[in-house]
Amino acid sequence: MNAQEFVYMVQAGMPAMEAIRSATINAAKRLRIDDRLGTAKKGKLADIVAV
């Protein structure tokens, strides 16, 4: 159901990349864990889904 939130955000006018950032780097920064999560960089934890 979380994926549907992206659809709603884009339908409401949010650019698609900003919707993705809201669940990745922006969320990690808000939680103060962006040193470990939020971007795909060496030394960070990541789950990558290619579409």
C-alpha positions as CSV (number, residue, x, y, z in Angstrom):
1,M,0.0,0.0,0.0
2,N,3.0,2.3,0.5
3,A,3.7,2.4,-3.2
4,Q,0.2,3.8,-3.8
5,E,1.3,6.9,-1.9
6,F,3.7,7.8,-4.7
7,V,0.9,7.7,-7.2
8,Y,-1.2,10.1,-5.0
9,M,1.8,12.4,-4.5
10,V,2.4,12.6,-8.3
11,Q,-1.3,13.0,-9.1
12,A,-1.4,15.9,-6.6
13,G,1.4,17.6,-8.6
14,M,4.6,16.5,-6.9
15,P,7.4,15.8,-9.4
16,A,8.1,12.0,-9.6
17,M,11.7,12.4,-8.5
18,E,10.7,14.5,-5.5
19,A,8.2,11.7,-4.5
20,I,11.0,9.2,-4.6
21,R,13.3,11.5,-2.5
22,S,10.5,11.8,0.1
23,A,10.9,8.1,0.9
24,T,14.7,7.9,0.6
25,I,17.2,10.7,1.3
26,N,14.6,13.1,2.8
27,A,13.2,10.5,5.2
28,A,16.7,9.4,6.2
29,K,17.7,13.1,6.9
30,R,14.5,13.6,9.0
31,L,15.3,10.5,11.0
32,R,19.0,11.6,11.3
33,I,20.2,8.3,9.8
34,D,21.4,9.7,6.5
35,D,24.9,8.6,7.4
36,R,23.8,5.0,7.0
37,L,20.7,5.1,4.8
38,G,19.0,7.2,2.1
39,T,21.4,7.0,-0.8
40,A,23.2,4.3,-2.7
41,K,26.8,4.9,-1.7
42,K,29.7,2.8,-0.6
43,G,29.4,1.9,3.1
44,K,25.7,2.5,3.3
45,L,22.9,-0.1,3.7
46,A,20.7,-0.3,0.6
47,D,17.9,-2.2,-1.1
48,I,17.9,-1.5,-4.8
49,V,14.9,-2.2,-7.0
50,A,15.4,-1.7,-10.8
51,V,12.3,-1.1,-12.8
